[in-house]
Structures are given as C-alpha cells and as structure tokens.
C-alpha cells in the first residue's frame, strides 16, 4: 500500500485530476485547515490557546518557471508580516525546489537569505524541508552555506536514509536546528531503510546522537518530527538518563493528527509545534502523508459516503 501511494504521489496524470474530485478535497481537510493563508493563521491562533506553537508551510515543489519562485518568496515575506501582526510564535518551512533550486540555484539562495533575514527580525527560524534523495546532498550543502550567513535557519533530516548519521556529524559543528523526520519518499533499499522497525530504530539512534551533542555542550535544537508517542517517550527517557530534560525535545506533529496527544505532551512540559500546511498544490504532499500511515486510506474512503 505504501509503495502504491508513493507512486500515486508522483504520477502527473493523477496529480492533475485527483484534486478536482469532491471527496478528495473533503478528505484533505483532515490534514490542513484550508487552502488559503488566513485559514492557516486562524488555526495557529487556536493552537496558541493550548500552549502549542506552529510551523507554517505553503505547499508546492519542483517549479517550472523562475518567476513562480519569485512569487513564492514574496508570499512567504507576506506570511512573516502576518505572523508579526498577529503576534504568533510561528515559524516557516520552505522547500528549495519551491524557491527555484532546479532552475537557478543562486536566485534560490537570494530568496532563502531574504526569508531568513525577515524571520530574524521576528526572532524566528526559517526551516529548510528535505525532499527526495536526489536533493539530499544539495540541500545539506545549501543549508551549510545559508547557516554561515544566517544563524536562524534549520533543516529537516530523514531517519530512513542510511547517510543521515553522517549528515548529523557533518552539521554538528554549526550548532544546527534539526527537525528529525522518518521520511516519506519512495527510496531504494540501497540508500534507505525499508522496514518500519529499522526506520524506528534509526530514528531513536539519530535522536540520541543529537541528545548526546546537546549534553556535550552543543547548542543544537532537537525537533522530533513523529506522531509515534512511544518513540518520543523512549527518547525522552534516554535523554533524561543522561541529563537532558524533555524541555529540550521539541515535538513536531502535523495538523489534524493526534492533536489530543499534542495537548497532553504540552501539558507534560514538552515544547510542541504543530505543522500547518496550506495551499492549492496539496496533492503530492497529501499522498505522502497517507503513505506514512496507510490506515488513513480508510478515512479517505469514508469521505466518499454521504
């Protein structure tokens, strides 16, 4: 099922047609509050009441014209203005291909630096999303360059990639902000763990590598991008055993998933940040969310019923 869903995520024919289906549009509301910015910001306001901060991302990737990237950058600048106006503790996450990486890397860097500088004025962080393995090295190198100019940038790293332990070692000297996720692209066994048990084991080992660096005095920020509360609590117990408290382990979950657990973890003293996605280009992102937990397909099927 996971392989089928990931194939569907990358299929151009389906990408064009599925978003037109009424039941698909209704089902996607489980994972995003709406397609426009105001819906995302209103959702962030609601989370604030529970002591939960937010991470906002405007969906889109792999642009075909560089002027589209200019428009994306302008949109994010406007988003920062709205975050400041509302006084939200909300950070922003971007995909480099959404800023034109495939078309003009230098222009992409200019856009990313402008966004990071705008985030810095709010005392905030600009996050760089990780995409498929074809972009991993370019994204890590891009982050290294941007981090040298703008300290307030973070990066997502994927636990299912075999190379990620080396990437963490490479980045630790920068005192990075790292959001550790499991990974949601179709990758071959040569470069990525395939079994869930192996991905979970890798996630814990990599998280503890970050914890140990924190214990050693590195100013690394640790984001645990998983909905598996069992893993979060396992990591927290191991971290506490070496003197790193749960206040240094930021739980980052998606909008619409385990919100009861998000509130519970926030009450227990974990920093919790809810990732809110919005925008019209939701299809590939949404299919990858289903692939992360194919049981959610049952939810989609229910949306086809009256």
C-alpha contacts under 8 A as a table, 3 or more apart, distances in Angstrom:
res1	aa1	res2	aa2	distance
1	X	4	X	5.10
1	X	5	X	6.18
1	X	291	X	7.40
1	X	294	X	6.50
2	X	5	X	5.18
2	X	6	X	6.20
2	X	290	X	7.94
2	X	291	X	4.68
2	X	292	X	7.20
2	X	293	X	7.90
2	X	294	X	6.30
3	X	6	X	5.18
3	X	7	X	6.14
3	X	186	X	6.94
3	X	291	X	7.53
4	X	7	X	5.08
4	X	8	X	6.20
5	X	8	X	4.97
5	X	9	X	6.20
5	X	287	X	6.01
5	X	288	X	6.97
5	X	290	X	7.02
5	X	291	X	5.44
6	X	9	X	4.93
6	X	10	X	6.62
6	X	185	X	6.61
6	X	186	X	6.02
6	X	287	X	6.68
6	X	288	X	6.06
6	X	291	X	6.26
7	X	10	X	5.40
7	X	11	X	6.29
7	X	186	X	7.72
8	X	11	X	5.12
8	X	14	X	6.73
8	X	15	X	7.89
8	X	284	X	7.92
8	X	287	X	7.04
9	X	14	X	7.91
9	X	15	X	7.12
9	X	283	X	7.01
9	X	284	X	4.44
9	X	285	X	7.38
9	X	286	X	7.91
9	X	287	X	5.19
9	X	288	X	6.41
10	X	15	X	7.42
10	X	284	X	6.58
11	X	14	X	5.51
11	X	15	X	6.06
12	X	15	X	4.88
12	X	16	X	6.26
13	X	16	X	5.42
13	X	17	X	6.47
14	X	17	X	5.14
14	X	18	X	5.46
15	X	18	X	6.03
15	X	19	X	7.08
15	X	283	X	6.09
15	X	284	X	6.92
16	X	19	X	6.83
16	X	20	X	7.95
17	X	20	X	5.65
17	X	21	X	7.38
18	X	21	X	5.51
18	X	24	X	6.80
18	X	283	X	7.54
19	X	22	X	7.85
19	X	24	X	6.26
19	X	25	X	6.28
19	X	283	X	6.41
20	X	24	X	7.60
20	X	25	X	7.35
21	X	24	X	5.33
21	X	25	X	6.42
22	X	25	X	5.21
22	X	26	X	6.26
23	X	26	X	4.99
23	X	27	X	6.02
23	X	300	X	7.69
23	X	303	X	5.57
23	X	304	X	5.44
24	X	27	X	5.05
24	X	28	X	6.18
24	X	300	X	7.27
24	X	303	X	7.72
25	X	28	X	5.39
25	X	29	X	6.95
26	X	29	X	5.67
26	X	303	X	6.73
27	X	30	X	6.00
27	X	299	X	7.42
27	X	300	X	5.45
27	X	303	X	5.92
28	X	31	X	5.69
28	X	32	X	6.54
28	X	286	X	6.93
29	X	32	X	5.04
29	X	33	X	5.83
29	X	34	X	6.64
30	X	33	X	7.51
30	X	255	X	7.85
30	X	256	X	5.43
30	X	257	X	7.98
31	X	254	X	7.11
31	X	255	X	5.49
31	X	256	X	4.98
31	X	257	X	7.23
31	X	277	X	7.72
31	X	286	X	7.74
32	X	35	X	7.57
32	X	40	X	7.81
32	X	255	X	6.20
32	X	256	X	7.01
32	X	276	X	6.37
32	X	277	X	5.66
32	X	278	X	6.05
33	X	39	X	5.91
33	X	40	X	6.09
33	X	43	X	6.76
33	X	255	X	7.87
33	X	276	X	7.71
33	X	277	X	7.91
33	X	278	X	7.20
34	X	37	X	7.97
34	X	39	X	5.41
34	X	40	X	6.71
34	X	278	X	6.00
34	X	279	X	7.42
35	X	39	X	7.19
35	X	40	X	7.96
35	X	278	X	4.77
35	X	279	X	4.21
35	X	280	X	5.55
36	X	39	X	5.69
36	X	40	X	6.86
36	X	278	X	6.15
36	X	279	X	5.75
36	X	280	X	7.89
37	X	40	X	5.18
37	X	41	X	6.26
37	X	79	X	7.78
37	X	278	X	6.77
37	X	279	X	7.55
38	X	41	X	5.11
38	X	42	X	6.02
39	X	42	X	5.14
39	X	43	X	6.23
40	X	43	X	5.14
40	X	44	X	6.32
40	X	56	X	7.51
40	X	276	X	6.39
40	X	277	X	7.21
40	X	278	X	6.39
41	X	44	X	4.94
41	X	45	X	6.33
41	X	83	X	7.82
42	X	45	X	5.06
42	X	46	X	6.55
43	X	46	X	5.10
43	X	47	X	6.47
43	X	276	X	7.93
44	X	47	X	5.19
44	X	48	X	6.33
44	X	53	X	7.32
44	X	54	X	6.05
44	X	88	X	7.58
44	X	90	X	7.58
44	X	276	X	7.75
45	X	48	X	5.20
45	X	49	X	7.05
45	X	88	X	7.35
46	X	49	X	5.65
46	X	50	X	7.56
47	X	50	X	5.46
47	X	51	X	6.77
47	X	52	X	5.25
47	X	53	X	6.65
47	X	54	X	7.56
47	X	274	X	7.89
48	X	51	X	5.10
48	X	52	X	5.23
48	X	53	X	6.03
48	X	88	X	7.86
49	X	52	X	7.36
50	X	263	X	6.55
50	X	266	X	7.82
51	X	266	X	6.75
51	X	272	X	7.96
52	X	262	X	7.83
52	X	263	X	7.45
52	X	266	X	6.82
52	X	271	X	7.39
52	X	272	X	5.35
52	X	273	X	5.68
52	X	274	X	6.93
53	X	88	X	7.95
53	X	89	X	5.65
53	X	90	X	6.06
53	X	272	X	6.35
53	X	273	X	4.61
53	X	274	X	6.32
54	X	89	X	6.71
54	X	90	X	4.72
54	X	91	X	6.40
54	X	273	X	4.77
54	X	274	X	4.62
54	X	275	X	5.75
54	X	276	X	6.89
55	X	90	X	5.46
55	X	91	X	4.69
55	X	92	X	5.43
55	X	93	X	6.75
55	X	273	X	6.47
55	X	274	X	5.98
55	X	275	X	4.53
55	X	276	X	6.00
56	X	90	X	6.90
56	X	91	X	6.17
56	X	92	X	4.82
56	X	93	X	6.14
56	X	275	X	5.90
56	X	276	X	4.96
56	X	277	X	5.92
56	X	278	X	7.94
57	X	92	X	5.91
57	X	93	X	5.14
57	X	94	X	6.23
57	X	275	X	7.57
57	X	276	X	6.44
57	X	277	X	4.92
57	X	278	X	6.58
58	X	94	X	7.43
58	X	277	X	5.94
58	X	278	X	5.27
58	X	279	X	5.54
59	X	277	X	6.46
59	X	278	X	5.95
59	X	279	X	5.24
59	X	280	X	7.14
59	X	281	X	5.61
59	X	282	X	5.95
59	X	285	X	7.53
60	X	63	X	7.83
60	X	95	X	7.80
60	X	98	X	5.87
60	X	279	X	7.72
60	X	281	X	5.42
60	X	282	X	7.26
61	X	95	X	6.59
61	X	96	X	7.86
61	X	97	X	5.28
61	X	98	X	4.41
62	X	97	X	4.87
62	X	98	X	5.88
62	X	100	X	7.42
62	X	102	X	7.07
63	X	66	X	7.33
63	X	68	X	6.83
63	X	69	X	7.15
63	X	97	X	6.53
63	X	98	X	6.01
63	X	99	X	7.90
63	X	100	X	6.35
63	X	102	X	7.69
64	X	68	X	7.73
64	X	103	X	7.51
65	X	68	X	5.53
65	X	69	X	7.24
65	X	100	X	7.79
65	X	103	X	7.39
66	X	69	X	5.14
66	X	70	X	6.62
66	X	100	X	5.86
66	X	103	X	6.36
66	X	104	X	7.27
67	X	70	X	4.94
67	X	71	X	6.40
68	X	71	X	5.06
68	X	72	X	6.30
68	X	100	X	7.94
69	X	72	X	4.95
69	X	73	X	6.22
69	X	98	X	6.14
69	X	99	X	4.57
69	X	100	X	5.26
69	X	108	X	7.85
70	X	73	X	5.22
70	X	74	X	6.29
70	X	99	X	7.27
70	X	111	X	7.69
71	X	74	X	5.07
71	X	75	X	6.14
72	X	75	X	5.00
72	X	76	X	6.34
72	X	98	X	7.10
72	X	99	X	6.62
73	X	76	X	5.20
73	X	77	X	6.29
73	X	99	X	6.75
73	X	111	X	6.05
73	X	112	X	7.91
73	X	115	X	7.36
74	X	77	X	5.07
74	X	78	X	6.31
75	X	78	X	5.13
75	X	79	X	6.23
76	X	79	X	4.73
76	X	80	X	6.30
76	X	115	X	7.21
77	X	80	X	5.23
77	X	81	X	6.48
77	X	115	X	6.47
77	X	118	X	7.15
78	X	81	X	5.00
78	X	82	X	6.39
79	X	82	X	5.11
79	X	83	X	6.21
80	X	83	X	5.00
80	X	84	X	6.20
80	X	118	X	7.07
80	X	119	X	6.80
81	X	84	X	5.21
81	X	85	X	6.14
82	X	85	X	4.92
82	X	86	X	6.12
83	X	86	X	5.34
83	X	87	X	5.98
83	X	88	X	5.39
83	X	89	X	7.67
83	X	90	X	6.65
84	X	87	X	4.98
84	X	88	X	6.57
84	X	122	X	6.68
89	X	124	X	7.93
90	X	124	X	7.60
91	X	119	X	7.88
91	X	124	X	6.02
91	X	125	X	5.74
91	X	126	X	6.46
91	X	127	X	7.66
92	X	125	X	6.99
92	X	126	X	5.38
92	X	127	X	6.07
93	X	126	X	5.94
93	X	127	X	4.33
93	X	128	X	5.73
93	X	129	X	6.29
94	X	98	X	7.17
94	X	99	X	7.89
94	X	126	X	7.69
94	X	127	X	6.28
94	X	128	X	5.32
94	X	129	X	5.73
95	X	98	X	5.16
95	X	99	X	6.81
95	X	128	X	6.03
95	X	129	X	5.05
95	X	130	X	7.07
95	X	131	X	7.35
96	X	99	X	5.05
96	X	100	X	6.52
96	X	101	X	5.52
96	X	108	X	7.06
96	X	128	X	7.06
96	X	129	X	7.39
96	X	139	X	7.52
97	X	100	X	4.99
97	X	101	X	4.65
97	X	102	X	6.06
98	X	101	X	7.32
99	X	108	X	5.29
99	X	111	X	6.89
99	X	112	X	7.59
100	X	103	X	5.23
100	X	104	X	5.85
100	X	105	X	6.80
100	X	107	X	7.33
100	X	108	X	5.41
101	X	104	X	5.65
101	X	105	X	4.78
101	X	108	X	5.63
102	X	105	X	6.92
104	X	107	X	5.42
104	X	108	X	6.22
105	X	108	X	4.90
105	X	109	X	6.21
106	X	109	X	5.09
106	X	110	X	6.37
107	X	110	X	4.98
107	X	111	X	6.25
108	X	111	X	5.12
108	X	112	X	6.16
109	X	112	X	5.03
109	X	113	X	6.01
109	X	142	X	7.87
109	X	146	X	7.64
110	X	113	X	5.23
110	X	114	X	6.23
111	X	114	X	5.20
111	X	115	X	6.31
112	X	115	X	5.12
112	X	116	X	6.13
112	X	146	X	7.88
113	X	116	X	5.03
113	X	117	X	6.09
113	X	146	X	6.87
113	X	149	X	7.92
113	X	150	X	7.20
114	X	117	X	5.17
114	X	118	X	6.20
115	X	118	X	5.06
115	X	119	X	6.14
115	X	126	X	7.08
116	X	119	X	4.99
116	X	120	X	6.16
116	X	125	X	7.01
116	X	126	X	5.43
116	X	150	X	6.52
116	X	152	X	6.75
116	X	153	X	6.69
117	X	120	X	5.02
117	X	121	X	6.62
117	X	150	X	7.05
118	X	121	X	5.35
118	X	122	X	7.07
119	X	122	X	5.31
119	X	123	X	6.40
119	X	124	X	4.93
119	X	125	X	5.82
119	X	126	X	6.30
119	X	152	X	7.76
120	X	123	X	4.79
120	X	124	X	5.40
120	X	125	X	6.80
120	X	152	X	6.49
121	X	124	X	7.38
124	X	152	X	6.95
125	X	152	X	4.93
125	X	153	X	5.33
125	X	154	X	6.78
126	X	152	X	6.53
126	X	153	X	4.82
126	X	154	X	6.19
127	X	153	X	5.65
127	X	154	X	4.48
127	X	155	X	5.46
127	X	156	X	7.42
128	X	139	X	7.98
128	X	143	X	7.51
128	X	153	X	7.44
128	X	154	X	6.05
128	X	155	X	4.71
128	X	156	X	6.37
129	X	155	X	6.15
129	X	156	X	5.27
130	X	135	X	7.65
130	X	136	X	6.80
130	X	139	X	6.95
130	X	155	X	7.23
130	X	156	X	5.38
130	X	157	X	6.32
130	X	158	X	7.45
131	X	134	X	7.92
131	X	135	X	6.14
131	X	136	X	6.90
131	X	185	X	7.81
132	X	135	X	5.78
132	X	136	X	6.77
132	X	185	X	5.96
132	X	186	X	7.97
132	X	187	X	7.85
133	X	136	X	4.97
133	X	137	X	7.92
133	X	187	X	7.23
134	X	137	X	7.66
135	X	138	X	5.30
135	X	139	X	5.85
136	X	139	X	5.17
136	X	140	X	6.20
137	X	140	X	5.20
137	X	141	X	6.10
138	X	141	X	5.20
138	X	142	X	5.95
139	X	142	X	4.96
139	X	143	X	6.09
140	X	143	X	5.08
140	X	144	X	6.29
140	X	155	X	7.97
140	X	167	X	7.64
141	X	144	X	5.09
141	X	145	X	6.38
142	X	145	X	5.22
142	X	146	X	6.14
143	X	146	X	5.04
143	X	147	X	5.79
143	X	153	X	7.80
143	X	154	X	7.82
143	X	155	X	7.02
144	X	147	X	5.21
144	X	148	X	6.42
144	X	171	X	7.50
144	X	174	X	7.89
145	X	148	X	5.40
145	X	149	X	6.96
146	X	149	X	5.30
146	X	150	X	5.83
146	X	151	X	7.95
146	X	153	X	7.54
147	X	150	X	4.93
147	X	151	X	5.10
147	X	152	X	7.26
147	X	153	X	6.12
147	X	174	X	7.53
148	X	151	X	6.58
150	X	153	X	6.54
153	X	176	X	7.77
153	X	177	X	6.77
154	X	176	X	6.42
154	X	177	X	4.39
154	X	178	X	5.67
154	X	179	X	7.37
155	X	176	X	7.84
155	X	177	X	6.40
155	X	178	X	5.18
155	X	179	X	6.13
156	X	178	X	5.75
156	X	179	X	4.51
156	X	180	X	5.78
156	X	181	X	6.80
157	X	164	X	6.76
157	X	178	X	6.90
157	X	179	X	6.25
157	X	180	X	5.11
157	X	181	X	6.14
158	X	161	X	5.88
158	X	164	X	6.63
158	X	180	X	6.05
158	X	181	X	5.01
158	X	182	X	5.16
158	X	183	X	4.92
159	X	162	X	7.60
159	X	164	X	6.43
159	X	180	X	6.71
159	X	181	X	5.98
159	X	182	X	4.68
159	X	183	X	6.42
159	X	199	X	6.32
159	X	202	X	5.78
159	X	203	X	5.12
159	X	206	X	7.15
160	X	164	X	7.95
160	X	182	X	5.65
160	X	183	X	5.88
160	X	192	X	5.16
160	X	193	X	5.07
160	X	194	X	7.52
160	X	198	X	7.93
160	X	199	X	5.15
160	X	202	X	6.88
160	X	203	X	7.65
161	X	164	X	5.68
161	X	183	X	7.79
161	X	191	X	5.84
161	X	192	X	4.29
161	X	193	X	6.44
162	X	165	X	7.16
162	X	191	X	5.57
162	X	192	X	5.41
162	X	193	X	6.88
163	X	166	X	5.53
163	X	167	X	6.44
163	X	191	X	7.38
164	X	167	X	4.81
164	X	168	X	6.17
164	X	206	X	7.97
165	X	168	X	5.23
165	X	169	X	6.44
165	X	206	X	6.41
166	X	169	X	5.11
166	X	170	X	6.13
167	X	170	X	4.94
167	X	171	X	6.19
168	X	171	X	5.15
168	X	172	X	5.99
168	X	210	X	7.88
169	X	172	X	5.44
169	X	173	X	7.79
170	X	173	X	6.96
171	X	174	X	5.55
171	X	175	X	7.27
171	X	176	X	6.50
172	X	175	X	5.35
172	X	176	X	6.22
172	X	213	X	7.63
172	X	218	X	7.57
172	X	220	X	7.34
173	X	176	X	7.83
175	X	218	X	5.92
175	X	219	X	5.12
175	X	220	X	4.82
175	X	221	X	7.82
176	X	219	X	7.38
176	X	220	X	5.13
176	X	221	X	6.46
177	X	220	X	5.72
177	X	221	X	4.47
177	X	222	X	6.49
177	X	223	X	7.71
178	X	220	X	7.41
178	X	221	X	6.04
178	X	222	X	5.59
178	X	223	X	5.93
179	X	222	X	6.34
179	X	223	X	4.26
179	X	224	X	6.03
179	X	225	X	6.14
180	X	203	X	7.55
180	X	207	X	7.31
180	X	222	X	7.60
180	X	223	X	5.91
180	X	224	X	5.35
180	X	225	X	5.46
181	X	203	X	7.65
181	X	224	X	6.76
181	X	225	X	4.66
181	X	226	X	6.24
182	X	199	X	6.71
182	X	200	X	7.73
182	X	203	X	6.70
182	X	225	X	7.50
182	X	226	X	7.17
184	X	288	X	5.73
184	X	289	X	7.41
184	X	291	X	7.12
184	X	292	X	6.25
185	X	288	X	7.01
187	X	191	X	6.98
187	X	192	X	6.03
188	X	191	X	5.90
188	X	192	X	6.07
189	X	192	X	5.03
189	X	193	X	5.99
189	X	194	X	6.16
193	X	196	X	7.95
193	X	198	X	6.09
193	X	199	X	5.88
194	X	198	X	7.14
194	X	199	X	7.18
195	X	198	X	5.30
195	X	199	X	6.39
196	X	199	X	5.07
196	X	200	X	6.08
197	X	200	X	5.13
197	X	201	X	6.13
198	X	201	X	5.06
198	X	202	X	6.12
199	X	202	X	5.06
199	X	203	X	6.08
200	X	203	X	4.99
200	X	204	X	6.37
200	X	231	X	7.64
201	X	204	X	5.34
201	X	205	X	6.24
202	X	205	X	5.09
202	X	206	X	6.00
203	X	206	X	5.30
203	X	207	X	6.04
204	X	207	X	5.08
204	X	208	X	6.13
204	X	231	X	7.06
204	X	235	X	6.34
205	X	208	X	5.18
205	X	209	X	6.27
206	X	209	X	4.95
206	X	210	X	6.49
207	X	210	X	5.16
207	X	211	X	6.23
207	X	222	X	7.68
207	X	224	X	7.62
207	X	235	X	7.14
208	X	211	X	4.67
208	X	212	X	5.95
208	X	235	X	6.97
208	X	238	X	7.73
208	X	239	X	7.15
209	X	212	X	5.20
209	X	213	X	6.30
210	X	213	X	5.09
210	X	214	X	6.25
210	X	220	X	7.13
210	X	222	X	6.73
211	X	214	X	5.00
211	X	215	X	6.21
211	X	222	X	7.59
211	X	239	X	6.33
211	X	244	X	6.96
212	X	215	X	4.91
212	X	216	X	6.14
212	X	242	X	7.92
213	X	216	X	4.97
213	X	217	X	6.54
213	X	218	X	5.49
213	X	220	X	7.21
214	X	217	X	5.28
214	X	218	X	4.87
214	X	219	X	6.21
214	X	220	X	5.93
214	X	244	X	7.54
215	X	218	X	7.22
215	X	242	X	7.39
215	X	243	X	7.05
215	X	244	X	6.39
221	X	248	X	7.30
221	X	249	X	7.93
222	X	248	X	6.76
222	X	249	X	5.56
222	X	250	X	6.11
223	X	249	X	6.23
223	X	250	X	4.71
223	X	251	X	5.95
223	X	252	X	6.33
224	X	232	X	7.35
224	X	249	X	6.87
224	X	250	X	5.96
224	X	251	X	4.95
224	X	252	X	5.71
225	X	251	X	6.32
225	X	252	X	4.67
225	X	253	X	5.95
226	X	229	X	7.68
226	X	232	X	7.75
226	X	251	X	7.46
226	X	252	X	6.65
226	X	253	X	6.08
227	X	253	X	5.95
227	X	254	X	8.00
227	X	257	X	7.44
227	X	258	X	7.02
228	X	231	X	5.48
228	X	232	X	6.56
229	X	232	X	4.93
229	X	233	X	6.11
229	X	261	X	7.78
230	X	233	X	5.30
230	X	234	X	6.13
231	X	234	X	4.99
231	X	235	X	6.13
232	X	235	X	5.25
232	X	236	X	6.11
232	X	251	X	7.78
233	X	236	X	4.92
233	X	237	X	6.08
234	X	237	X	5.24
234	X	238	X	6.37
235	X	238	X	5.17
235	X	239	X	5.98
236	X	239	X	4.96
236	X	240	X	6.04
236	X	245	X	7.31
236	X	246	X	5.83
236	X	249	X	7.41
237	X	240	X	5.18
237	X	241	X	6.31
238	X	241	X	5.12
238	X	242	X	6.80
239	X	242	X	5.40
239	X	243	X	6.36
239	X	244	X	5.00
239	X	245	X	6.53
239	X	246	X	7.59
240	X	243	X	4.91
240	X	244	X	5.00
240	X	245	X	5.22
240	X	246	X	7.21
241	X	244	X	7.45
244	X	248	X	6.93
245	X	248	X	5.95
245	X	249	X	7.53
246	X	249	X	5.12
246	X	250	X	7.92
246	X	269	X	6.89
246	X	270	X	5.63
247	X	250	X	7.19
247	X	269	X	6.25
247	X	270	X	5.29
247	X	271	X	6.16
248	X	270	X	7.78
248	X	271	X	7.65
249	X	270	X	6.56
249	X	271	X	6.81
250	X	270	X	6.29
250	X	271	X	4.75
250	X	272	X	5.66
250	X	273	X	7.12
251	X	270	X	6.83
251	X	271	X	6.17
251	X	272	X	4.73
251	X	273	X	6.19
252	X	272	X	5.91
252	X	273	X	4.81
252	X	274	X	5.71
252	X	275	X	6.78
253	X	257	X	7.07
253	X	258	X	7.95
253	X	262	X	7.54
253	X	272	X	7.84
253	X	273	X	6.63
253	X	274	X	5.13
253	X	275	X	5.94
254	X	257	X	5.75
254	X	274	X	5.55
254	X	275	X	4.67
254	X	276	X	6.47
255	X	259	X	7.46
255	X	274	X	5.86
255	X	275	X	5.68
255	X	276	X	5.34
255	X	277	X	7.65
256	X	259	X	6.31
258	X	261	X	5.22
258	X	262	X	6.35
259	X	262	X	4.78
259	X	263	X	6.28
260	X	263	X	5.31
260	X	264	X	6.24
261	X	264	X	4.85
261	X	265	X	5.95
262	X	265	X	5.29
262	X	266	X	6.17
262	X	272	X	6.56
263	X	266	X	5.09
263	X	267	X	6.29
264	X	267	X	5.14
264	X	268	X	6.37
265	X	268	X	4.95
265	X	269	X	6.54
265	X	270	X	5.57
265	X	271	X	7.91
265	X	272	X	7.19
266	X	269	X	5.30
266	X	270	X	5.05
266	X	271	X	6.05
266	X	272	X	5.78
267	X	270	X	7.35
278	X	282	X	7.47
279	X	282	X	6.40
281	X	284	X	7.70
282	X	285	X	5.44
282	X	286	X	5.82
283	X	286	X	5.14
283	X	287	X	6.24
284	X	287	X	5.21
284	X	288	X	6.30
285	X	288	X	5.26
285	X	289	X	6.39
286	X	289	X	5.02
286	X	290	X	6.45
287	X	290	X	5.05
287	X	291	X	6.20
288	X	291	X	4.86
288	X	292	X	6.31
289	X	292	X	5.22
289	X	293	X	6.94
290	X	293	X	5.34
290	X	294	X	5.29
290	X	295	X	7.71
290	X	296	X	5.86
290	X	297	X	6.51
291	X	294	X	5.23
293	X	296	X	5.96
294	X	297	X	5.55
295	X	298	X	5.91
295	X	299	X	7.72
296	X	299	X	5.13
296	X	300	X	6.72
297	X	300	X	5.01
297	X	301	X	6.33
298	X	301	X	5.09
298	X	302	X	6.33
299	X	302	X	5.16
299	X	303	X	6.68
300	X	303	X	5.25
300	X	304	X	7.18
301	X	304	X	5.46
301	X	305	X	7.45
302	X	305	X	5.50
303	X	306	X	7.53
